[in-house]
């Protein structure tokens, strides 16, 4: 790398780091922050090119906002710029969530009301995501039907493989029956200087890892390998990013006992209160998982594994995007996949999110108030999380005043 490339890479890292410290509100809000910084303020690319980048990342599985940042970094400083953009945007929330996991493990938080509040915050945020995504991705009776059938299937057979089958079948249904809107013929070409040989190598690596990791973990029982496989598949097979990764991660880490259901929801609630990509929730799960590795090593493995598919797919698809986005069948399949994802998220809203957090009328009252704050009053998610944590902290006092007893509440299944 020459001096100019190093300067550009460092610049990308510092700009992305600032965005990682202030970007509250989830993927859609992140895309707004990115446009203001990269297009309006720094003019690293124009509006047309930026919209094409966003469109590409919406079509790929994985964390959409992080992928947008990676591509912008690559257009500015090549492959090192993509890595710098990801590091800057990801590290702040990953570090905070890792420390949170270590703190929760070290402290006795049994019966803590604020933890119950974080679980209720998870209910509210996921409910809002289901509502918003349902309006966008299941707006007609056909896609709404796909979503409902997907939810029923996910609840009836709650395994990670069921979710993969739902996504595959929804894609086939979309390819056969759904009709996407025509595309604009004047799209900006995107390649970021990625040679085709490297793109093909990344796509091959993605396919090999996706197929080989489940087999390797059967041969080698090492926990770190099982973790890498679970988080890699979660990052590779989730369409829609953000909250959609919740059911995939829950199916991977809760049934085998790496993280219990209460700790899972506690971490997910905490993830809503900080800026940056929601996929850094994986750092919390890796740090909290057991038996070993855990702590910082577990967080690093989980974080690298869940974001690796994003890098491989972005680099692999970028040179071929102009061809793919004009294929009617490809876009129709994605319509079905997005509707299936809404159904999977709807199932996750019920189990484990609702069933683990809303156990009494007062829980429901706090959830309803927080939902109104988020949807009607348009409060940012971190404010809603703090509201729920404060409300949860007051639950023990409220139960004692009403004579119900917090100890009895804490013992509810």
BALUM-725983 format. One record per residue (C-alpha): chain; x, y, z negated; residue in three letters. Coordinates in Angstrom, 1 decimal, decimal comma. Layout:
BEGIN
+-------+--------+--------+--------+------+
! chain !     c1 !     c2 !     c3 ! resn !
+-------+--------+--------+--------+------+
!     A !      X !      Y !      Z !  Ala !
...
+-------+--------+--------+--------+------+
//
This chain:
BEGIN
+-------+--------+--------+--------+------+
! chain !     c1 !     c2 !     c3 ! resn !
+-------+--------+--------+--------+------+
!     A !    0,0 !    0,0 !    0,0 !  Unk !
!     A !    1,3 !    3,5 !    0,8 !  Unk !
!     A !    1,0 !    6,5 !   -1,5 !  Unk !
!     A !   -2,2 !    7,7 !    0,2 !  Unk !
!     A !   -3,9 !    4,3 !   -0,2 !  Unk !
!     A !   -2,9 !    4,2 !   -3,9 !  Unk !
!     A !   -4,3 !    7,7 !   -4,4 !  Unk !
!     A !   -7,5 !    6,8 !   -2,8 !  Unk !
!     A !   -7,8 !    3,5 !   -4,8 !  Unk !
!     A !   -7,2 !    5,4 !   -8,0 !  Unk !
!     A !   -9,7 !    8,0 !   -7,0 !  Unk !
!     A !  -12,3 !    5,3 !   -6,3 !  Unk !
!     A !  -11,7 !    3,7 !   -9,7 !  Unk !
!     A !  -12,0 !    7,0 !  -11,6 !  Unk !
!     A !  -15,2 !    8,0 !   -9,8 !  Unk !
!     A !  -16,7 !    4,6 !  -10,3 !  Unk !
!     A !  -15,7 !    4,6 !  -14,0 !  Unk !
!     A !  -17,6 !    7,9 !  -14,5 !  Unk !
!     A !  -20,6 !    6,3 !  -12,8 !  Unk !
!     A !  -20,3 !    3,3 !  -15,1 !  Unk !
!     A !  -20,5 !    5,5 !  -18,1 !  Unk !
!     A !  -23,6 !    7,5 !  -17,1 !  Unk !
!     A !  -25,6 !    5,3 !  -14,8 !  Unk !
!     A !  -28,7 !    4,4 !  -16,9 !  Unk !
!     A !  -31,9 !    3,0 !  -15,5 !  Unk !
!     A !  -31,2 !   -0,1 !  -13,5 !  Unk !
!     A !  -30,3 !   -0,8 !   -9,8 !  Unk !
!     A !  -32,7 !    1,6 !   -8,2 !  Unk !
!     A !  -31,5 !    4,5 !  -10,4 !  Unk !
!     A !  -27,9 !    3,4 !   -9,7 !  Unk !
!     A !  -28,4 !    3,8 !   -6,0 !  Unk !
!     A !  -29,6 !    7,3 !   -6,6 !  Unk !
!     A !  -26,6 !    8,1 !   -8,7 !  Unk !
!     A !  -24,3 !    6,7 !   -6,0 !  Unk !
!     A !  -25,9 !    8,7 !   -3,3 !  Unk !
!     A !  -25,5 !   11,9 !   -5,3 !  Unk !
!     A !  -21,8 !   11,2 !   -6,0 !  Unk !
!     A !  -20,6 !    9,5 !   -2,8 !  Unk !
!     A !  -22,8 !   11,2 !   -0,1 !  Unk !
!     A !  -23,9 !   14,6 !   -1,4 !  Unk !
!     A !  -20,9 !   15,5 !   -3,5 !  Unk !
!     A !  -17,9 !   13,7 !   -2,1 !  Unk !
!     A !  -19,1 !   13,1 !    1,5 !  Unk !
!     A !  -17,3 !    9,8 !    1,7 !  Unk !
!     A !  -20,0 !    8,6 !    4,1 !  Unk !
!     A !  -23,2 !   10,2 !    5,5 !  Unk !
!     A !  -26,8 !    9,5 !    4,7 !  Unk !
!     A !  -27,3 !    7,2 !    7,6 !  Unk !
!     A !  -24,3 !    5,0 !    6,8 !  Unk !
!     A !  -25,3 !    5,0 !    3,1 !  Unk !
!     A !  -28,8 !    3,8 !    3,9 !  Unk !
!     A !  -27,3 !    1,0 !    6,0 !  Unk !
!     A !  -25,1 !    0,0 !    3,1 !  Unk !
!     A !  -28,2 !   -0,1 !    0,8 !  Unk !
!     A !  -30,1 !   -2,1 !    3,4 !  Unk !
!     A !  -27,3 !   -4,7 !    3,6 !  Unk !
!     A !  -27,1 !   -5,2 !   -0,1 !  Unk !
!     A !  -30,9 !   -5,6 !   -0,4 !  Unk !
!     A !  -30,6 !   -8,5 !    2,0 !  Unk !
!     A !  -27,8 !  -10,3 !    0,1 !  Unk !
!     A !  -28,2 !  -12,3 !   -3,2 !  Unk !
!     A !  -26,4 !  -10,8 !   -6,1 !  Unk !
!     A !  -26,2 !   -7,4 !   -7,9 !  Unk !
!     A !  -27,4 !   -4,9 !   -5,3 !  Unk !
!     A !  -26,1 !   -1,7 !   -6,9 !  Unk !
!     A !  -22,6 !   -3,2 !   -7,6 !  Unk !
!     A !  -22,5 !   -4,5 !   -4,0 !  Unk !
!     A !  -23,3 !   -1,0 !   -2,7 !  Unk !
!     A !  -20,4 !    0,4 !   -4,9 !  Unk !
!     A !  -18,0 !   -2,3 !   -3,6 !  Unk !
!     A !  -18,8 !   -1,5 !    0,1 !  Unk !
!     A !  -18,4 !    2,3 !   -0,5 !  Unk !
!     A !  -15,1 !    1,6 !   -2,2 !  Unk !
!     A !  -14,0 !   -0,5 !    0,7 !  Unk !
!     A !  -14,9 !    2,2 !    3,2 !  Unk !
!     A !  -12,8 !    4,6 !    1,2 !  Unk !
!     A !   -9,7 !    2,5 !    0,3 !  Unk !
!     A !  -10,1 !   -0,9 !    1,9 !  Unk !
!     A !  -10,3 !   -4,1 !   -0,1 !  Unk !
!     A !   -8,4 !   -2,6 !   -3,1 !  Unk !
!     A !  -10,9 !    0,2 !   -3,1 !  Unk !
!     A !  -13,8 !   -2,4 !   -3,3 !  Unk !
!     A !  -12,1 !   -4,0 !   -6,3 !  Unk !
!     A !  -11,4 !   -0,6 !   -8,0 !  Unk !
!     A !  -15,1 !    0,4 !   -7,5 !  Unk !
!     A !  -16,3 !   -2,8 !   -9,1 !  Unk !
!     A !  -13,9 !   -2,5 !  -12,1 !  Unk !
!     A !  -14,7 !    1,1 !  -12,8 !  Unk !
!     A !  -18,5 !    0,6 !  -12,6 !  Unk !
!     A !  -18,5 !   -2,7 !  -14,5 !  Unk !
!     A !  -15,9 !   -2,4 !  -17,3 !  Unk !
!     A !  -17,8 !    0,1 !  -19,7 !  Unk !
!     A !  -20,9 !   -2,0 !  -20,1 !  Unk !
!     A !  -19,0 !   -5,3 !  -20,1 !  Unk !
!     A !  -16,7 !   -4,2 !  -22,9 !  Unk !
!     A !  -19,7 !   -2,9 !  -25,0 !  Unk !
!     A !  -21,7 !   -6,1 !  -24,6 !  Unk !
!     A !  -18,7 !   -8,3 !  -25,4 !  Unk !
!     A !  -18,1 !   -6,3 !  -28,6 !  Unk !
!     A !  -21,8 !   -6,5 !  -29,4 !  Unk !
!     A !  -21,7 !  -10,3 !  -29,0 !  Unk !
!     A !  -18,7 !  -10,6 !  -31,3 !  Unk !
!     A !  -20,4 !   -8,3 !  -33,8 !  Unk !
!     A !  -23,6 !  -10,2 !  -33,9 !  Unk !
!     A !  -21,7 !  -13,4 !  -34,4 !  Unk !
!     A !  -19,7 !  -12,0 !  -37,3 !  Unk !
!     A !  -22,6 !  -10,3 !  -39,1 !  Unk !
!     A !  -25,4 !  -12,0 !  -40,9 !  Unk !
!     A !  -28,4 !  -10,6 !  -39,0 !  Unk !
!     A !  -30,9 !  -13,2 !  -40,2 !  Unk !
!     A !  -34,4 !  -11,5 !  -40,3 !  Unk !
!     A !  -33,0 !   -8,1 !  -39,1 !  Unk !
!     A !  -35,9 !   -6,1 !  -37,9 !  Unk !
!     A !  -33,9 !   -4,1 !  -35,3 !  Unk !
!     A !  -33,1 !   -7,4 !  -33,5 !  Unk !
!     A !  -36,8 !   -8,2 !  -33,3 !  Unk !
!     A !  -37,2 !   -4,7 !  -31,8 !  Unk !
!     A !  -34,5 !   -5,5 !  -29,1 !  Unk !
!     A !  -36,5 !   -8,7 !  -28,2 !  Unk !
!     A !  -39,6 !   -6,6 !  -27,8 !  Unk !
!     A !  -37,7 !   -4,1 !  -25,6 !  Unk !
!     A !  -36,8 !   -7,1 !  -23,4 !  Unk !
!     A !  -40,5 !   -7,8 !  -23,0 !  Unk !
!     A !  -41,3 !   -4,2 !  -22,0 !  Unk !
!     A !  -38,5 !   -3,9 !  -19,5 !  Unk !
!     A !  -39,2 !   -7,2 !  -17,8 !  Unk !
!     A !  -42,9 !   -6,5 !  -17,7 !  Unk !
!     A !  -42,2 !   -3,2 !  -16,0 !  Unk !
!     A !  -39,8 !   -4,9 !  -13,5 !  Unk !
!     A !  -42,5 !   -7,5 !  -12,7 !  Unk !
!     A !  -45,0 !   -4,8 !  -12,1 !  Unk !
!     A !  -42,7 !   -2,7 !   -9,9 !  Unk !
!     A !  -41,3 !   -5,6 !   -7,9 !  Unk !
!     A !  -44,7 !   -7,1 !   -7,4 !  Unk !
!     A !  -46,0 !   -3,9 !   -5,8 !  Unk !
!     A !  -42,9 !   -3,7 !   -3,5 !  Unk !
!     A !  -42,4 !   -7,4 !   -2,7 !  Unk !
!     A !  -45,8 !   -8,9 !   -3,0 !  Unk !
!     A !  -48,2 !   -6,2 !   -1,8 !  Unk !
!     A !  -50,5 !   -8,4 !    0,3 !  Unk !
!     A !  -52,5 !  -11,5 !   -0,4 !  Unk !
!     A !  -50,1 !  -13,9 !    1,3 !  Unk !
!     A !  -47,0 !  -12,8 !   -0,6 !  Unk !
!     A !  -49,0 !  -12,4 !   -3,8 !  Unk !
!     A !  -50,1 !  -16,0 !   -3,4 !  Unk !
!     A !  -46,5 !  -17,1 !   -2,9 !  Unk !
!     A !  -45,5 !  -15,2 !   -6,1 !  Unk !
!     A !  -48,3 !  -16,8 !   -8,2 !  Unk !
!     A !  -47,6 !  -20,3 !   -6,9 !  Unk !
!     A !  -43,9 !  -19,8 !   -7,6 !  Unk !
!     A !  -44,7 !  -18,7 !  -11,2 !  Unk !
!     A !  -46,9 !  -21,8 !  -11,8 !  Unk !
!     A !  -44,2 !  -24,1 !  -10,4 !  Unk !
!     A !  -41,5 !  -22,4 !  -12,5 !  Unk !
!     A !  -43,5 !  -22,7 !  -15,7 !  Unk !
!     A !  -44,5 !  -26,3 !  -15,0 !  Unk !
!     A !  -41,0 !  -27,5 !  -14,2 !  Unk !
!     A !  -38,6 !  -25,1 !  -16,1 !  Unk !
!     A !  -35,3 !  -26,1 !  -14,7 !  Unk !
!     A !  -32,6 !  -24,2 !  -12,7 !  Unk !
!     A !  -33,1 !  -26,6 !   -9,8 !  Unk !
!     A !  -36,8 !  -25,8 !   -9,6 !  Unk !
!     A !  -36,0 !  -22,2 !   -9,2 !  Unk !
!     A !  -33,6 !  -23,0 !   -6,3 !  Unk !
!     A !  -36,3 !  -25,1 !   -4,7 !  Unk !
!     A !  -38,8 !  -22,2 !   -5,1 !  Unk !
!     A !  -36,4 !  -19,8 !   -3,4 !  Unk !
!     A !  -35,7 !  -22,2 !   -0,5 !  Unk !
!     A !  -39,4 !  -23,0 !    0,1 !  Unk !
!     A !  -40,4 !  -19,4 !   -0,1 !  Unk !
!     A !  -37,8 !  -18,6 !    2,5 !  Unk !
!     A !  -39,2 !  -21,3 !    4,8 !  Unk !
!     A !  -42,8 !  -20,1 !    4,3 !  Unk !
!     A !  -41,7 !  -16,5 !    5,1 !  Unk !
!     A !  -39,8 !  -17,6 !    8,2 !  Unk !
!     A !  -42,9 !  -19,5 !    9,5 !  Unk !
!     A !  -45,8 !  -17,2 !    8,5 !  Unk !
!     A !  -44,7 !  -13,7 !    7,6 !  Unk !
!     A !  -44,1 !  -10,9 !   10,1 !  Unk !
!     A !  -41,5 !   -8,2 !    9,2 !  Unk !
!     A !  -41,6 !   -4,7 !   10,5 !  Unk !
!     A !  -39,5 !   -3,9 !   13,5 !  Unk !
!     A !  -36,0 !   -2,5 !   12,9 !  Unk !
!     A !  -34,7 !    0,8 !   14,1 !  Unk !
!     A !  -32,3 !    0,3 !   17,0 !  Unk !
!     A !  -30,0 !    3,1 !   16,0 !  Unk !
!     A !  -28,3 !    1,6 !   12,9 !  Unk !
!     A !  -24,8 !    2,6 !   11,9 !  Unk !
!     A !  -22,2 !   -0,1 !   12,4 !  Unk !
!     A !  -20,6 !   -1,3 !    9,2 !  Unk !
!     A !  -17,4 !   -3,3 !    9,0 !  Unk !
!     A !  -15,0 !   -1,4 !    6,6 !  Unk !
!     A !  -12,1 !   -2,8 !    8,6 !  Unk !
!     A !  -12,7 !   -6,4 !    7,4 !  Unk !
!     A !  -11,3 !   -8,8 !   10,0 !  Unk !
!     A !  -13,6 !  -11,7 !   11,1 !  Unk !
!     A !  -11,1 !  -14,4 !   10,0 !  Unk !
!     A !  -11,2 !  -13,0 !    6,5 !  Unk !
!     A !  -15,0 !  -12,8 !    6,6 !  Unk !
!     A !  -15,3 !  -16,4 !    7,7 !  Unk !
!     A !  -12,8 !  -17,5 !    5,1 !  Unk !
!     A !  -14,9 !  -15,8 !    2,3 !  Unk !
!     A !  -18,1 !  -17,3 !    3,6 !  Unk !
!     A !  -16,5 !  -20,8 !    3,6 !  Unk !
!     A !  -15,1 !  -20,2 !    0,1 !  Unk !
!     A !  -18,6 !  -19,2 !   -1,1 !  Unk !
!     A !  -20,2 !  -22,4 !    0,4 !  Unk !
!     A !  -17,4 !  -24,7 !   -0,9 !  Unk !
!     A !  -17,6 !  -23,3 !   -4,4 !  Unk !
!     A !  -21,4 !  -23,5 !   -4,5 !  Unk !
!     A !  -21,4 !  -27,1 !   -3,4 !  Unk !
!     A !  -18,2 !  -28,3 !   -5,2 !  Unk !
!     A !  -18,5 !  -26,7 !   -8,7 !  Unk !
!     A !  -21,6 !  -28,8 !   -9,8 !  Unk !
!     A !  -19,7 !  -32,0 !   -8,7 !  Unk !
!     A !  -16,5 !  -30,9 !  -10,4 !  Unk !
!     A !  -18,2 !  -30,3 !  -13,7 !  Unk !
!     A !  -19,5 !  -33,9 !  -13,6 !  Unk !
!     A !  -16,0 !  -35,2 !  -13,3 !  Unk !
!     A !  -14,3 !  -32,7 !  -15,7 !  Unk !
!     A !  -16,4 !  -32,1 !  -18,8 !  Unk !
!     A !  -14,4 !  -28,9 !  -19,8 !  Unk !
!     A !  -16,8 !  -26,2 !  -21,1 !  Unk !
!     A !  -15,0 !  -23,4 !  -19,2 !  Unk !
!     A !  -15,7 !  -25,2 !  -15,9 !  Unk !
!     A !  -19,3 !  -25,7 !  -16,7 !  Unk !
!     A !  -19,6 !  -22,0 !  -17,6 !  Unk !
!     A !  -17,9 !  -21,0 !  -14,4 !  Unk !
!     A !  -20,3 !  -23,2 !  -12,4 !  Unk !
!     A !  -23,4 !  -21,9 !  -14,2 !  Unk !
!     A !  -22,6 !  -18,2 !  -13,9 !  Unk !
!     A !  -21,3 !  -18,6 !  -10,3 !  Unk !
!     A !  -24,6 !  -20,2 !   -9,2 !  Unk !
!     A !  -26,6 !  -17,5 !  -11,1 !  Unk !
!     A !  -24,8 !  -14,8 !   -9,2 !  Unk !
!     A !  -25,0 !  -16,6 !   -5,9 !  Unk !
!     A !  -28,7 !  -17,5 !   -5,8 !  Unk !
!     A !  -30,5 !  -14,5 !   -7,3 !  Unk !
!     A !  -32,3 !  -12,2 !   -4,8 !  Unk !
!     A !  -33,2 !   -8,8 !   -6,1 !  Unk !
!     A !  -30,4 !   -8,5 !   -8,7 !  Unk !
!     A !  -31,0 !   -6,8 !  -12,1 !  Unk !
!     A !  -33,8 !   -8,4 !  -14,1 !  Unk !
!     A !  -34,2 !  -11,3 !  -11,6 !  Unk !
!     A !  -31,1 !  -12,9 !  -12,9 !  Unk !
!     A !  -32,7 !  -13,3 !  -16,3 !  Unk !
!     A !  -34,6 !  -16,6 !  -15,6 !  Unk !
!     A !  -31,6 !  -18,1 !  -13,9 !  Unk !
!     A !  -29,3 !  -17,3 !  -16,8 !  Unk !
!     A !  -31,8 !  -18,5 !  -19,3 !  Unk !
!     A !  -32,1 !  -21,9 !  -17,6 !  Unk !
!     A !  -28,3 !  -22,2 !  -17,5 !  Unk !
!     A !  -27,3 !  -21,3 !  -21,1 !  Unk !
!     A !  -30,3 !  -21,9 !  -23,4 !  Unk !
!     A !  -31,3 !  -25,6 !  -22,7 !  Unk !
!     A !  -27,7 !  -26,9 !  -23,1 !  Unk !
!     A !  -27,4 !  -24,9 !  -26,4 !  Unk !
!     A !  -24,7 !  -22,5 !  -25,4 !  Unk !
!     A !  -26,8 !  -19,6 !  -26,6 !  Unk !
!     A !  -30,1 !  -19,9 !  -28,6 !  Unk !
!     A !  -33,2 !  -18,3 !  -27,3 !  Unk !
!     A !  -33,2 !  -15,5 !  -30,0 !  Unk !
!     A !  -29,6 !  -14,6 !  -29,3 !  Unk !
!     A !  -30,3 !  -14,6 !  -25,5 !  Unk !
!     A !  -33,1 !  -12,1 !  -25,9 !  Unk !
!     A !  -31,2 !  -10,0 !  -28,4 !  Unk !
!     A !  -28,4 !   -9,5 !  -25,9 !  Unk !
!     A !  -30,8 !   -8,8 !  -23,1 !  Unk !
!     A !  -32,4 !   -6,1 !  -25,1 !  Unk !
!     A !  -29,0 !   -4,6 !  -25,9 !  Unk !
!     A !  -28,1 !   -4,6 !  -22,2 !  Unk !
!     A !  -31,0 !   -2,3 !  -21,5 !  Unk !
!     A !  -29,6 !    0,4 !  -23,8 !  Unk !
!     A !  -26,3 !    0,9 !  -22,0 !  Unk !
!     A !  -25,4 !    2,2 !  -18,5 !  Unk !
!     A !  -23,9 !    0,1 !  -15,7 !  Unk !
!     A !  -25,0 !   -3,1 !  -14,0 !  Unk !
!     A !  -27,3 !   -5,5 !  -15,8 !  Unk !
!     A !  -25,1 !   -8,5 !  -14,5 !  Unk !
!     A !  -22,7 !   -7,5 !  -17,3 !  Unk !
!     A !  -25,2 !   -9,3 !  -19,6 !  Unk !
!     A !  -23,1 !  -12,3 !  -18,5 !  Unk !
!     A !  -20,2 !  -10,9 !  -20,6 !  Unk !
!     A !  -22,4 !  -11,0 !  -23,7 !  Unk !
!     A !  -23,5 !  -14,6 !  -22,9 !  Unk !
!     A !  -19,9 !  -15,7 !  -22,3 !  Unk !
!     A !  -18,7 !  -14,2 !  -25,5 !  Unk !
!     A !  -21,6 !  -15,6 !  -27,5 !  Unk !
!     A !  -21,5 !  -19,1 !  -25,9 !  Unk !
!     A !  -20,2 !  -22,2 !  -27,5 !  Unk !
!     A !  -18,5 !  -24,4 !  -28,3 !  Unk !
!     A !  -15,4 !  -23,0 !  -26,5 !  Unk !
!     A !  -14,2 !  -20,9 !  -24,8 !  Unk !
!     A !  -16,1 !  -18,0 !  -26,3 !  Unk !
!     A !  -15,2 !  -14,5 !  -27,4 !  Unk !
!     A !  -13,1 !  -12,5 !  -24,9 !  Unk !
!     A !  -12,1 !  -15,5 !  -22,9 !  Unk !
!     A !  -15,7 !  -16,6 !  -22,5 !  Unk !
!     A !  -16,7 !  -13,1 !  -21,5 !  Unk !
!     A !  -14,0 !  -12,9 !  -18,9 !  Unk !
!     A !  -14,9 !  -16,3 !  -17,3 !  Unk !
!     A !  -18,6 !  -15,5 !  -17,2 !  Unk !
!     A !  -18,1 !  -12,0 !  -15,8 !  Unk !
!     A !  -15,7 !  -13,1 !  -13,1 !  Unk !
!     A !  -17,9 !  -16,1 !  -12,1 !  Unk !
!     A !  -21,2 !  -14,1 !  -11,8 !  Unk !
!     A !  -19,6 !  -11,3 !   -9,7 !  Unk !
!     A !  -17,4 !  -13,5 !   -7,5 !  Unk !
!     A !  -20,3 !  -14,4 !   -5,1 !  Unk !
!     A !  -21,0 !  -10,7 !   -4,6 !  Unk !
!     A !  -17,4 !  -10,1 !   -3,4 !  Unk !
!     A !  -17,4 !  -13,2 !   -1,1 !  Unk !
!     A !  -20,7 !  -12,4 !    0,4 !  Unk !
!     A !  -20,1 !   -8,7 !    1,0 !  Unk !
!     A !  -16,7 !   -9,3 !    2,6 !  Unk !
!     A !  -18,1 !  -12,3 !    4,5 !  Unk !
!     A !  -21,3 !  -10,7 !    5,9 !  Unk !
!     A !  -20,1 !   -7,1 !    6,5 !  Unk !
!     A !  -18,6 !   -7,7 !   10,0 !  Unk !
!     A !  -21,8 !   -9,7 !   11,1 !  Unk !
!     A !  -24,4 !   -7,5 !    9,6 !  Unk !
!     A !  -25,3 !   -5,7 !   12,8 !  Unk !
!     A !  -26,3 !   -9,0 !   14,3 !  Unk !
!     A !  -28,2 !  -10,5 !   11,3 !  Unk !
!     A !  -30,4 !   -7,5 !   10,6 !  Unk !
!     A !  -31,9 !   -7,7 !   14,1 !  Unk !
!     A !  -32,9 !  -11,3 !   13,7 !  Unk !
!     A !  -36,7 !  -11,4 !   13,1 !  Unk !
!     A !  -36,6 !  -14,9 !   11,5 !  Unk !
!     A !  -33,9 !  -13,9 !    9,0 !  Unk !
!     A !  -35,9 !  -10,9 !    7,9 !  Unk !
!     A !  -39,1 !  -12,9 !    7,7 !  Unk !
!     A !  -37,5 !  -15,5 !    5,5 !  Unk !
!     A !  -36,3 !  -12,8 !    3,1 !  Unk !
!     A !  -39,9 !  -11,5 !    2,8 !  Unk !
!     A !  -40,9 !  -14,9 !    1,5 !  Unk !
!     A !  -37,8 !  -15,2 !   -0,8 !  Unk !
!     A !  -38,5 !  -11,8 !   -2,4 !  Unk !
!     A !  -42,1 !  -12,8 !   -3,1 !  Unk !
!     A !  -40,9 !  -16,1 !   -4,7 !  Unk !
!     A !  -38,5 !  -14,1 !   -6,8 !  Unk !
!     A !  -41,4 !  -12,0 !   -8,2 !  Unk !
!     A !  -43,1 !  -15,3 !   -9,2 !  Unk !
!     A !  -39,9 !  -16,6 !  -11,0 !  Unk !
!     A !  -39,6 !  -13,3 !  -12,9 !  Unk !
!     A !  -43,3 !  -13,5 !  -13,8 !  Unk !
!     A !  -42,8 !  -16,9 !  -15,3 !  Unk !
!     A !  -39,7 !  -15,7 !  -17,2 !  Unk !
!     A !  -41,9 !  -12,8 !  -18,6 !  Unk !
!     A !  -44,0 !  -15,4 !  -20,3 !  Unk !
!     A !  -41,3 !  -17,9 !  -21,3 !  Unk !
!     A !  -38,9 !  -17,2 !  -22,9 !  Unk !
!     A !  -39,4 !  -13,4 !  -23,1 !  Unk !
!     A !  -43,0 !  -13,1 !  -24,4 !  Unk !
!     A !  -43,2 !  -16,4 !  -26,3 !  Unk !
!     A !  -40,1 !  -15,6 !  -28,3 !  Unk !
!     A !  -40,7 !  -11,9 !  -29,0 !  Unk !
!     A !  -44,5 !  -11,2 !  -29,4 !  Unk !
!     A !  -45,7 !  -13,3 !  -32,3 !  Unk !
!     A !  -48,0 !  -11,0 !  -34,2 !  Unk !
!     A !  -50,4 !   -8,2 !  -33,6 !  Unk !
!     A !  -47,8 !   -5,6 !  -34,7 !  Unk !
!     A !  -45,3 !   -7,0 !  -32,2 !  Unk !
!     A !  -47,9 !   -6,5 !  -29,5 !  Unk !
!     A !  -48,7 !   -3,0 !  -30,7 !  Unk !
!     A !  -45,0 !   -2,0 !  -30,6 !  Unk !
!     A !  -44,6 !   -3,6 !  -27,1 !  Unk !
!     A !  -47,7 !   -1,8 !  -25,8 !  Unk !
!     A !  -46,5 !    1,6 !  -27,1 !  Unk !
!     A !  -43,0 !    1,0 !  -25,6 !  Unk !
!     A !  -44,6 !    0,0 !  -22,3 !  Unk !
!     A !  -46,6 !    3,2 !  -22,2 !  Unk !
!     A !  -43,5 !    5,2 !  -23,0 !  Unk !
!     A !  -41,6 !    3,5 !  -20,1 !  Unk !
!     A !  -44,4 !    3,5 !  -17,4 !  Unk !
!     A !  -46,7 !    6,4 !  -18,3 !  Unk !
!     A !  -44,2 !    8,9 !  -19,8 !  Unk !
!     A !  -41,3 !    7,8 !  -17,5 !  Unk !
!     A !  -38,8 !    7,6 !  -20,4 !  Unk !
!     A !  -35,5 !    6,1 !  -19,4 !  Unk !
!     A !  -34,9 !    2,4 !  -20,4 !  Unk !
!     A !  -32,3 !    3,3 !  -23,0 !  Unk !
!     A !  -34,7 !    5,6 !  -24,8 !  Unk !
!     A !  -37,3 !    2,8 !  -24,8 !  Unk !
!     A !  -34,7 !    0,3 !  -26,2 !  Unk !
!     A !  -33,8 !    2,7 !  -29,0 !  Unk !
!     A !  -37,6 !    3,3 !  -29,7 !  Unk !
!     A !  -38,1 !   -0,5 !  -30,0 !  Unk !
!     A !  -35,0 !   -1,0 !  -32,2 !  Unk !
!     A !  -36,3 !    1,7 !  -34,5 !  Unk !
!     A !  -39,8 !    0,3 !  -34,5 !  Unk !
!     A !  -38,4 !   -3,2 !  -35,2 !  Unk !
!     A !  -36,4 !   -1,8 !  -38,1 !  Unk !
!     A !  -39,6 !   -0,6 !  -39,6 !  Unk !
!     A !  -41,4 !   -3,9 !  -39,2 !  Unk !
!     A !  -40,2 !   -5,3 !  -42,6 !  Unk !
!     A !  -41,4 !   -2,2 !  -44,4 !  Unk !
!     A !  -44,8 !   -2,3 !  -42,6 !  Unk !
!     A !  -45,3 !   -6,0 !  -43,4 !  Unk !
!     A !  -44,5 !   -5,5 !  -47,0 !  Unk !
!     A !  -46,9 !   -2,5 !  -47,2 !  Unk !
!     A !  -49,7 !   -4,6 !  -45,7 !  Unk !
!     A !  -48,9 !   -7,5 !  -48,0 !  Unk !
!     A !  -48,0 !   -9,9 !  -45,3 !  Unk !
!     A !  -44,4 !  -10,4 !  -46,3 !  Unk !
!     A !  -41,4 !  -10,1 !  -43,9 !  Unk !
!     A !  -40,0 !  -13,5 !  -45,0 !  Unk !
!     A !  -43,1 !  -15,2 !  -43,8 !  Unk !
!     A !  -42,9 !  -13,3 !  -40,5 !  Unk !
!     A !  -39,2 !  -14,3 !  -40,0 !  Unk !
!     A !  -40,2 !  -17,9 !  -40,5 !  Unk !
!     A !  -42,7 !  -17,9 !  -37,6 !  Unk !
!     A !  -41,8 !  -20,4 !  -34,8 !  Unk !
+-------+--------+--------+--------+------+
//
